[in-house]
């Protein structure tokens, strides 16, 4: 494994770990960390650092911009949890299915 890959893993994992640790005590602030575009900033930075391709980074940013609203569908089952009591596993599965269907539908219209 090269050093850059290991650095990407450590930094990315640290951000996720920080968000979950904060969320244990302060759910709102954990959510704030997650909604910050940290993942996008990191991914775009790594992509640019490795390729030096502005067009590729711009295309990536455009795709992220288009997909962000769709990603909100993932959370819909969790919003109804107080009424459905389906539990984490089923909500996670349904959220992923909703997201997958939305992305597949989008791909039919935006190649």
TIMI-2910 file (N, C-alpha, C, CB; in pm, 1 decimal, decimal comma, always signed):
<rs>
+----------+----------+----------+----------+----------+----------+----------+----------+----------+----------+----------+----------+------+
!      n_x !      n_y !      n_z !     ca_x !     ca_y !     ca_z !      c_x !      c_y !      c_z !     cb_x !     cb_y !     cb_z ! resn !
+----------+----------+----------+----------+----------+----------+----------+----------+----------+----------+----------+----------+------+
!    +84,6 !   -119,1 !     +0,0 !     +0,0 !     +0,0 !     +0,0 !    +87,6 !   +123,3 !     +0,0 !    -95,5 !     +1,0 !   +121,7 !  Unk !
!    +44,7 !   +220,5 !    -78,9 !   +126,3 !   +341,1 !    -79,5 !    +84,0 !   +435,7 !    +32,1 !   +116,8 !   +411,4 !   -214,9 !  Unk !
!   +169,6 !   +528,4 !    +63,4 !   +151,2 !   +618,4 !   +175,6 !    +28,9 !   +709,0 !   +157,8 !   +275,5 !   +702,4 !   +194,4 !  Unk !
!     +4,6 !   +755,3 !    +35,7 !   -110,8 !   +842,2 !    +10,7 !   -241,2 !   +769,3 !    +41,3 !   -110,8 !   +891,3 !   -135,0 !  Unk !
!   -252,2 !   +645,4 !     +0,2 !   -373,5 !   +567,2 !    +26,8 !   -395,8 !   +552,6 !   +176,9 !   -364,3 !   +428,0 !    -39,5 !  Unk !
!   -290,1 !   +524,6 !   +250,4 !   -301,5 !   +510,1 !   +395,7 !   -342,7 !   +643,2 !   +458,6 !   -167,7 !   +460,6 !   +456,7 !  Unk !
!   -286,0 !   +753,4 !   +411,8 !   -323,7 !   +885,6 !   +463,5 !   -471,4 !   +913,6 !   +437,2 !   -236,4 !   +995,9 !   +399,5 !  Unk !
!   -519,3 !   +879,9 !   +318,1 !   -661,0 !   +900,0 !   +286,0 !   -749,2 !   +818,5 !   +379,6 !   -689,4 !   +861,7 !   +139,5 !  Unk !
!   -711,7 !   +695,5 !   +405,0 !   -789,2 !   +610,2 !   +495,5 !   -793,9 !   +667,6 !   +636,4 !   -730,4 !   +469,5 !   +498,9 !  Unk !
!   -680,1 !   +709,0 !   +686,8 !   -673,0 !   +758,1 !   +825,1 !   -752,4 !   +887,0 !   +841,2 !   -526,8 !   +781,1 !   +866,8 !  Unk !
!   -735,9 !   +982,0 !   +750,4 !   -806,7 !  +1109,7 !   +760,4 !   -956,7 !  +1089,7 !   +746,0 !   -756,3 !  +1207,7 !   +653,9 !  Unk !
!   -997,9 !  +1010,9 !   +648,4 !  -1140,2 !   +986,8 !   +625,9 !  -1203,3 !   +913,6 !   +744,6 !  -1160,6 !   +905,9 !   +497,1 !  Unk !
!  -1135,2 !   +812,8 !   +795,0 !  -1186,5 !   +738,0 !   +910,6 !  -1194,5 !   +827,4 !  +1034,3 !  -1097,2 !   +615,6 !   +939,6 !  Unk !
!  -1097,4 !   +914,3 !  +1051,0 !  -1097,3 !  +1003,9 !  +1167,1 !  -1218,2 !  +1097,0 !  +1163,7 !   -967,1 !  +1086,4 !  +1171,7 !  Unk !
!  -1254,9 !  +1146,5 !  +1046,6 !  -1372,3 !  +1234,1 !  +1035,7 !  -1500,6 !  +1159,8 !  +1069,9 !  -1382,4 !  +1292,6 !   +894,5 !  Unk !
!  -1513,9 !  +1038,9 !  +1020,7 !  -1633,3 !   +959,7 !  +1050,3 !  -1638,7 !   +926,6 !  +1199,6 !  -1635,0 !   +829,6 !   +965,9 !  Unk !
!  -1524,8 !   +887,1 !  +1255,9 !  -1520,0 !   +855,5 !  +1398,7 !  -1553,8 !   +977,9 !  +1483,2 !  -1381,6 !   +801,7 !  +1436,9 !  Unk !
!  -1502,7 !  +1093,1 !  +1443,9 !  -1531,8 !  +1216,2 !  +1518,6 !  -1680,9 !  +1247,1 !  +1515,3 !  -1451,8 !  +1335,0 !  +1461,1 !  Unk !
!  -1741,7 !  +1233,2 !  +1398,4 !  -1885,2 !  +1261,9 !  +1386,1 !  -1967,0 !  +1169,5 !  +1474,4 !  -1930,6 !  +1248,4 !  +1240,4 !  Unk !
!  -1935,3 !  +1041,1 !  +1477,0 !  -2014,0 !   +948,5 !  +1558,4 !  -1990,9 !   +971,0 !  +1707,4 !  -1980,1 !   +804,5 !  +1521,9 !  Unk !
!  -1868,9 !  +1004,9 !  +1746,2 !  -1841,6 !  +1031,8 !  +1888,0 !  -1915,5 !  +1156,5 !  +1934,6 !  -1690,5 !  +1048,1 !  +1911,8 !  Unk !
!  -1914,9 !  +1260,9 !  +1852,5 !  -1987,8 !  +1383,1 !  +1887,3 !  -2137,4 !  +1353,5 !  +1892,4 !  -1958,0 !  +1496,7 !  +1785,3 !  Unk !
!  -2187,7 !  +1275,3 !  +1797,0 !  -2330,9 !  +1245,1 !  +1790,4 !  -2380,5 !  +1168,0 !  +1912,5 !  -2361,0 !  +1165,7 !  +1664,9 !  Unk !
!  -2293,9 !  +1091,0 !  +1976,0 !  -2334,5 !  +1017,0 !  +2095,9 !  -2380,4 !  +1111,3 !  +2206,4 !  -2219,2 !   +929,9 !  +2146,4 !  Unk !
!  -2313,7 !  +1224,2 !  +2218,3 !  -2348,1 !  +1320,6 !  +2323,7 !  -2435,8 !  +1433,6 !  +2273,6 !  -2222,7 !  +1378,2 !  +2384,0 !  Unk !
!  -2410,9 !  +1475,4 !  +2151,7 !  -2481,7 !  +1589,8 !  +2093,6 !  -2526,1 !  +1553,6 !  +1952,0 !  -2391,2 !  +1717,7 !  +2092,7 !  Unk !
!  -2639,5 !  +1485,6 !  +1937,6 !  -2682,8 !  +1440,7 !  +1805,1 !  -2686,0 !  +1552,8 !  +1700,2 !  -2819,5 !  +1378,6 !  +1815,7 !  Unk !
!  -2732,3 !  +1670,6 !  +1740,9 !  -2740,3 !  +1781,5 !  +1644,6 !  -2602,4 !  +1816,5 !  +1590,5 !  -2804,2 !  +1905,6 !  +1709,8 !  Unk !
!  -2502,7 !  +1827,7 !  +1677,7 !  -2368,7 !  +1866,6 !  +1633,1 !  -2300,3 !  +1754,5 !  +1556,1 !  -2282,9 !  +1907,0 !  +1752,4 !  Unk !
!  -2330,5 !  +1631,8 !  +1588,6 !  -2281,1 !  +1520,4 !  +1507,2 !  -2335,5 !  +1529,7 !  +1365,6 !  -2320,0 !  +1385,6 !  +1570,1 !  Unk !
!  -2464,8 !  +1565,7 !  +1357,2 !  -2526,4 !  +1582,0 !  +1224,6 !  -2463,9 !  +1698,9 !  +1149,3 !  -2678,4 !  +1603,3 !  +1237,8 !  Unk !
!  -2432,3 !  +1805,4 !  +1220,3 !  -2368,4 !  +1920,3 !  +1154,5 !  -2235,4 !  +1878,3 !  +1092,9 !  -2346,7 !  +2036,3 !  +1255,2 !  Unk !
!  -2158,0 !  +1798,7 !  +1165,5 !  -2030,2 !  +1751,4 !  +1110,7 !  -2053,3 !  +1668,7 !   +984,8 !  -1953,3 !  +1668,1 !  +1215,8 !  Unk !
!  -2155,7 !  +1584,6 !   +988,7 !  -2182,6 !  +1497,2 !   +874,1 !  -2231,3 !  +1576,2 !   +752,6 !  -2286,3 !  +1391,4 !   +912,0 !  Unk !
!  -2314,4 !  +1679,4 !   +774,6 !  -2367,5 !  +1751,8 !   +658,8 !  -2267,7 !  +1850,0 !   +599,5 !  -2492,9 !  +1825,6 !   +697,7 !  Unk !
!  -2163,6 !  +1880,9 !   +672,8 !  -2059,3 !  +1962,5 !   +611,6 !  -2003,5 !  +1884,1 !   +493,1 !  -1945,9 !  +1999,2 !   +715,1 !  Unk !
!  -1967,6 !  +1950,5 !   +389,1 !  -1919,5 !  +1875,2 !   +272,3 !  -1775,9 !  +1824,6 !   +289,4 !  -1927,8 !  +1962,3 !   +147,9 !  Unk !
!  -1744,7 !  +1775,3 !   +409,4 !  -1609,3 !  +1727,7 !   +436,2 !  -1569,7 !  +1612,6 !   +344,7 !  -1597,0 !  +1684,5 !   +580,7 !  Unk !
!  -1662,0 !  +1519,6 !   +326,7 !  -1632,1 !  +1406,2 !   +240,1 !  -1606,9 !  +1453,9 !    +97,3 !  -1747,3 !  +1303,8 !   +243,1 !  Unk !
!  -1690,7 !  +1544,0 !    +50,6 !  -1672,6 !  +1596,3 !    -85,1 !  -1542,5 !  +1673,6 !    -97,0 !  -1790,2 !  +1685,8 !   -124,2 !  Unk !
!  -1512,0 !  +1755,1 !     +2,1 !  -1386,8 !  +1831,7 !     -0,6 !  -1267,0 !  +1736,5 !     -4,2 !  -1377,3 !  +1925,9 !   +122,8 !  Unk !
!  -1270,6 !  +1635,3 !    +81,2 !  -1160,9 !  +1538,5 !    +82,2 !  -1151,2 !  +1464,6 !    -51,1 !  -1179,4 !  +1438,2 !   +196,6 !  Unk !
!  -1264,3 !  +1415,3 !    -99,8 !  -1262,5 !  +1339,3 !   -225,4 !  -1214,5 !  +1426,0 !   -341,3 !  -1402,3 !  +1283,1 !   -256,3 !  Unk !
!  -1264,0 !  +1550,1 !   -347,3 !  -1221,2 !  +1638,6 !   -455,8 !  -1072,3 !  +1671,9 !   -443,0 !  -1305,0 !  +1768,3 !   -455,9 !  Unk !
!  -1026,8 !  +1691,7 !   -321,1 !   -885,0 !  +1721,8 !   -300,1 !   -796,9 !  +1604,5 !   -340,0 !   -859,4 !  +1758,6 !   -154,3 !  Unk !
!   -836,0 !  +1484,2 !   -294,4 !   -757,1 !  +1366,1 !   -332,4 !   -759,5 !  +1347,4 !   -484,5 !   -811,7 !  +1238,7 !   -261,6 !  Unk !
!   -877,0 !  +1364,8 !   -545,8 !   -889,5 !  +1347,3 !   -690,5 !   -799,4 !  +1445,4 !   -765,0 !  -1035,5 !  +1365,7 !   -734,4 !  Unk !
!   -801,9 !  +1571,7 !   -722,9 !   -718,1 !  +1671,4 !   -789,1 !   -569,9 !  +1644,2 !   -763,8 !   -754,9 !  +1812,4 !   -741,0 !  Unk !
!   -536,4 !  +1611,9 !   -639,1 !   -397,0 !  +1585,1 !   -605,1 !   -339,8 !  +1471,3 !   -688,5 !   -384,4 !  +1552,3 !   -457,3 !  Unk !
!   -421,5 !  +1369,2 !   -711,9 !   -373,9 !  +1252,2 !   -785,8 !   -377,6 !  +1270,7 !   -936,9 !   -455,9 !  +1132,3 !   -748,7 !  Unk !
!   -469,0 !  +1354,7 !   -988,8 !   -483,6 !  +1366,0 !  -1134,4 !   -442,9 !  +1501,5 !  -1191,6 !   -625,2 !  +1338,5 !  -1172,0 !  Unk !
!   -452,2 !  +1606,9 !  -1110,5 !   -429,8 !  +1745,5 !  -1156,2 !   -520,5 !  +1779,6 !  -1273,9 !   -282,1 !  +1766,3 !  -1196,4 !  Unk !
!   -640,3 !  +1720,6 !  -1274,7 !   -735,6 !  +1736,6 !  -1385,0 !   -854,2 !  +1820,3 !  -1338,8 !   -783,7 !  +1598,5 !  -1437,3 !  Unk !
!   -851,7 !  +1950,4 !  -1372,9 !   -959,7 !  +2040,6 !  -1332,4 !  -1094,5 !  +1997,7 !  -1389,8 !   -928,1 !  +2183,0 !  -1376,0 !  Unk !
!  -1095,2 !  +1950,5 !  -1513,7 !  -1220,6 !  +1909,5 !  -1577,4 !  -1281,5 !  +1789,6 !  -1504,6 !  -1197,1 !  +1875,2 !  -1726,1 !  Unk !
!  -1198,7 !  +1696,0 !  -1465,0 !  -1247,3 !  +1578,0 !  -1392,9 !  -1305,6 !  +1617,8 !  -1257,2 !  -1133,4 !  +1475,5 !  -1374,1 !  Unk !
!  -1237,9 !  +1708,4 !  -1187,6 !  -1287,1 !  +1754,4 !  -1057,8 !  -1418,3 !  +1831,5 !  -1075,7 !  -1181,1 !  +1843,2 !   -987,5 !  Unk !
!  -1427,1 !  +1912,5 !  -1179,7 !  -1550,8 !  +1986,3 !  -1207,3 !  -1666,7 !  +1891,8 !  -1237,9 !  -1530,2 !  +2082,8 !  -1324,4 !  Unk !
!  -1640,8 !  +1788,2 !  -1317,4 !  -1744,9 !  +1688,9 !  -1348,0 !  -1788,4 !  +1617,3 !  -1220,6 !  -1694,0 !  +1586,3 !  -1452,4 !  Unk !
!  -1692,6 !  +1582,0 !  -1137,8 !  -1722,1 !  +1516,7 !  -1010,7 !  -1809,4 !  +1607,9 !   -923,7 !  -1591,1 !  +1480,1 !   -936,7 !  Unk !
!  -1774,7 !  +1735,5 !   -915,4 !  -1852,3 !  +1831,4 !   -835,2 !  -1994,0 !  +1845,2 !   -889,2 !  -1783,1 !  +1969,0 !   -833,5 !  Unk !
!  -2008,5 !  +1848,6 !  -1021,7 !  -2141,8 !  +1857,1 !  -1082,9 !  -2225,6 !  +1735,0 !  -1046,6 !  -2130,5 !  +1869,7 !  -1236,3 !  Unk !
!  -2165,0 !  +1617,8 !  -1054,9 !  -2236,8 !  +1494,9 !  -1022,0 !  -2277,3 !  +1491,8 !   -874,6 !  -2150,7 !  +1372,9 !  -1055,3 !  Unk !
!  -2188,6 !  +1536,3 !   -787,2 !  -2221,6 !  +1542,5 !   -644,4 !  -2337,8 !  +1638,5 !   -622,8 !  -2098,5 !  +1586,6 !   -560,7 !  Unk !
!  -2332,4 !  +1754,0 !   -687,3 !  -2438,3 !  +1853,9 !   -674,4 !  -2574,1 !  +1796,8 !   -716,0 !  -2405,1 !  +1977,5 !   -758,8 !  Unk !
!  -2574,9 !  +1719,4 !   -820,8 !  -2699,2 !  +1658,9 !   -868,7 !  -2747,2 !  +1548,7 !   -774,1 !  -2679,7 !  +1602,2 !  -1010,0 !  Unk !
!  -2654,8 !  +1474,2 !   -717,8 !  -2691,6 !  +1359,2 !   -635,3 !  -2726,8 !  +1393,9 !   -490,1 !  -2579,5 !  +1261,0 !   -636,0 !  Unk !
!  -2682,5 !  +1507,7 !   -441,5 !  -2710,1 !  +1542,8 !   -301,9 !  -2860,5 !  +1544,2 !   -270,8 !  -2649,6 !  +1679,4 !   -269,9 !  Unk !
!  -2943,9 !  +1609,8 !   -351,7 !  -3087,7 !  +1605,1 !   -319,0 !  -3143,9 !  +1462,7 !   -319,0 !  -3166,0 !  +1690,2 !   -418,3 !  Unk !
!  -3096,9 !  +1378,9 !   -411,6 !  -3143,6 !  +1239,9 !   -413,9 !  -3103,1 !  +1165,4 !   -287,1 !  -3088,2 !  +1167,2 !   -536,8 !  Unk !
!  -2987,1 !  +1197,1 !   -234,9 !  -2938,6 !  +1125,8 !   -116,8 !  -3028,3 !  +1147,7 !     +4,5 !  -2797,1 !  +1169,5 !    -84,1 !  Unk !
!  -3106,7 !  +1253,1 !     +2,7 !  -3199,2 !  +1277,8 !   +114,0 !  -3306,1 !  +1169,2 !   +124,1 !  -3265,8 !  +1414,4 !    +97,9 !  Unk !
!  -3334,2 !  +1101,2 !    +13,6 !  -3432,3 !   +991,4 !    +16,8 !  -3389,2 !   +879,9 !   +112,0 !  -3452,4 !   +934,0 !   -124,3 !  Unk !
!  -3259,6 !   +864,1 !   +129,1 !  -3208,7 !   +761,7 !   +220,1 !  -3265,3 !   +779,1 !   +361,2 !  -3055,8 !   +766,1 !   +224,2 !  Unk !
!  -3288,3 !   +901,7 !   +402,7 !  -3329,3 !   +929,8 !   +539,9 !  -3480,0 !   +915,9 !   +563,5 !  -3286,0 !  +1068,0 !   +577,2 !  Unk !
!  -3558,0 !   +906,1 !   +458,3 !  -3704,0 !   +902,9 !   +471,7 !  -3752,7 !   +791,9 !   +565,3 !  -3767,6 !   +885,1 !   +335,1 !  Unk !
!  -3707,7 !   +667,2 !   +550,9 !  -3757,8 !   +563,8 !   +643,8 !  -3726,8 !   +594,9 !   +790,3 !  -3697,8 !   +428,7 !   +607,8 !  Unk !
!  -3613,4 !   +657,0 !   +816,4 !  -3577,5 !   +690,7 !   +953,6 !  -3669,1 !   +799,6 !  +1009,9 !  -3431,6 !   +736,0 !   +960,4 !  Unk !
!  -3717,3 !   +887,5 !   +923,5 !  -3808,5 !   +992,2 !   +968,3 !  -3940,5 !   +934,2 !  +1017,6 !  -3834,2 !  +1091,3 !   +855,8 !  Unk !
!  -3980,6 !   +821,2 !   +960,6 !  -4106,4 !   +757,8 !   +998,8 !  -4089,6 !   +652,8 !  +1109,1 !  -4169,5 !   +694,1 !   +877,8 !  Unk !
!  -3967,8 !   +633,2 !  +1157,9 !  -3941,2 !   +532,0 !  +1260,7 !  -4029,8 !   +545,4 !  +1384,2 !  -3797,5 !   +539,5 !  +1302,4 !  Unk !
!  -4056,3 !   +666,0 !  +1433,8 !  -4143,0 !   +673,7 !  +1552,9 !  -4282,9 !   +614,2 !  +1531,0 !  -4156,8 !   +818,4 !  +1596,0 !  Unk !
!  -4329,2 !   +613,2 !  +1407,1 !  -4462,0 !   +556,8 !  +1379,2 !  -4454,7 !   +410,3 !  +1334,9 !  -4532,2 !   +639,5 !  +1271,6 !  Unk !
!  -4350,2 !   +374,5 !  +1259,8 !  -4342,9 !   +238,7 !  +1205,0 !  -4276,9 !   +139,0 !  +1299,5 !  -4267,8 !   +240,6 !  +1074,7 !  Unk !
!  -4180,8 !   +184,8 !  +1378,3 !  -4104,5 !    +98,4 !  +1468,9 !  -4039,7 !    -18,4 !  +1394,0 !  -4195,5 !    +45,0 !  +1580,1 !  Unk !
!  -3991,4 !     +8,9 !  +1273,1 !  -3931,1 !    -96,6 !  +1192,1 !  -3790,3 !   -132,7 !  +1235,6 !  -3929,3 !    -55,2 !  +1048,7 !  Unk !
!  -3724,5 !    -46,8 !  +1308,4 !  -3589,0 !    -75,9 !  +1354,4 !  -3482,9 !    -32,3 !  +1254,6 !  -3574,5 !   -223,3 !  +1381,8 !  Unk !
!  -3361,5 !    -29,8 !  +1305,1 !  -3250,2 !    +22,0 !  +1225,5 !  -3226,8 !    -57,2 !  +1097,3 !  -3124,2 !    +22,0 !  +1308,1 !  Unk !
!  -3222,5 !   -189,1 !  +1107,9 !  -3189,8 !   -271,9 !   +990,4 !  -3284,7 !   -252,0 !   +874,7 !  -3189,3 !   -416,8 !  +1028,3 !  Unk !
!  -3413,3 !   -255,6 !   +902,6 !  -3511,4 !   -238,4 !   +795,5 !  -3508,6 !    -95,1 !   +741,7 !  -3652,7 !   -273,5 !   +846,1 !  Unk !
!  -3496,5 !     +3,2 !   +829,9 !  -3488,0 !   +141,7 !   +784,2 !  -3364,9 !   +163,6 !   +697,2 !  -3485,4 !   +237,0 !   +903,5 !  Unk !
!  -3252,6 !   +106,2 !   +737,5 !  -3129,9 !   +117,7 !   +658,7 !  -3149,1 !    +56,0 !   +520,7 !  -3012,3 !    +50,1 !   +731,4 !  Unk !
!  -3206,5 !    -63,2 !   +518,1 !  -3229,4 !   -131,9 !   +390,5 !  -3324,0 !    -52,3 !   +301,4 !  -3286,1 !   -272,4 !   +414,7 !  Unk !
!  -3435,2 !     -7,3 !   +357,0 !  -3530,9 !    +70,7 !   +278,4 !  -3469,3 !   +200,9 !   +228,0 !  -3655,4 !   +100,9 !   +361,6 !  Unk !
!  -3390,9 !   +265,9 !   +312,0 !  -3324,4 !   +388,4 !   +270,6 !  -3228,8 !   +364,9 !   +155,6 !  -3250,6 !   +449,3 !   +386,5 !  Unk !
!  -3152,8 !   +257,0 !   +163,7 !  -3059,8 !   +223,5 !    +55,2 !  -3134,3 !   +187,7 !    -73,2 !  -2969,1 !   +107,2 !    +96,8 !  Unk !
!  -3245,6 !   +116,9 !    -60,1 !  -3326,1 !    +82,5 !   -177,9 !  -3383,4 !   +208,8 !   -241,8 !  -3440,3 !    -14,7 !   -139,5 !  Unk !
!  -3437,9 !   +298,9 !   -160,4 !  -3489,7 !   +425,1 !   -214,5 !  -3380,5 !   +501,7 !   -288,2 !  -3548,0 !   +512,0 !   -102,0 !  Unk !
!  -3263,8 !   +509,5 !   -227,9 !  -3152,8 !   +580,6 !   -290,8 !  -3110,8 !   +513,4 !   -420,5 !  -3033,9 !   +588,9 !   -195,5 !  Unk !
!  -3099,9 !   +381,7 !   -420,5 !  -3059,7 !   +308,7 !   -540,9 !  -3159,7 !   +328,1 !   -654,5 !  -3044,8 !   +160,0 !   -509,8 !  Unk !
!  -3286,9 !   +319,3 !   -622,9 !  -3390,3 !   +339,6 !   -726,4 !  -3381,7 !   +481,2 !   -782,1 !  -3532,4 !   +313,3 !   -668,7 !  Unk !
!  -3365,6 !   +580,0 !   -694,9 !  -3356,9 !   +718,8 !   -740,5 !  -3235,9 !   +739,7 !   -831,4 !  -3349,5 !   +813,8 !   -620,6 !  Unk !
!  -3122,6 !   +680,0 !   -795,1 !  -3001,9 !   +694,9 !   -878,1 !  -3021,1 !   +625,3 !  -1012,4 !  -2877,7 !   +637,2 !   -805,2 !  Unk !
!  -3081,5 !   +507,9 !  -1011,5 !  -3105,7 !   +437,2 !  -1138,4 !  -3200,9 !   +515,3 !  -1228,8 !  -3163,0 !   +297,0 !  -1111,4 !  Unk !
!  -3304,4 !   +573,9 !  -1170,6 !  -3397,1 !   +656,6 !  -1249,2 !  -3324,0 !   +778,2 !  -1304,1 !  -3518,7 !   +700,9 !  -1163,3 !  Unk !
!  -3243,8 !   +841,7 !  -1222,2 !  -3167,0 !   +957,9 !  -1267,6 !  -3074,7 !   +921,8 !  -1383,5 !  -3085,3 !  +1016,0 !  -1152,0 !  Unk !
!  -3009,0 !   +806,8 !  -1375,4 !  -2917,2 !   +764,6 !  -1481,5 !  -2988,7 !   +746,2 !  -1615,6 !  -2848,0 !   +634,6 !  -1441,9 !  Unk !
!  -3116,2 !   +717,4 !  -1612,4 !  -3191,9 !   +703,8 !  -1737,8 !  -3207,3 !   +839,6 !  -1806,2 !  -3331,2 !   +641,5 !  -1711,0 !  Unk !
!  -3206,9 !   +947,4 !  -1727,0 !  -3227,8 !  +1081,1 !  -1782,1 !  -3099,2 !  +1160,1 !  -1797,9 !  -3322,3 !  +1157,5 !  -1695,1 !  Unk !
!  -3000,7 !  +1130,9 !  -1713,1 !  -2871,7 !  +1200,4 !  -1720,8 !  -2763,5 !  +1093,5 !  -1732,2 !  -2847,7 !  +1294,0 !  -1594,9 !  Unk !
!  -2716,5 !  +1070,0 !  -1853,5 !  -2615,7 !   +963,5 !  -1873,3 !  -2481,0 !   +995,9 !  -1812,3 !  -2597,2 !   +937,0 !  -2020,1 !  Unk !
+----------+----------+----------+----------+----------+----------+----------+----------+----------+----------+----------+----------+------+
</rs>
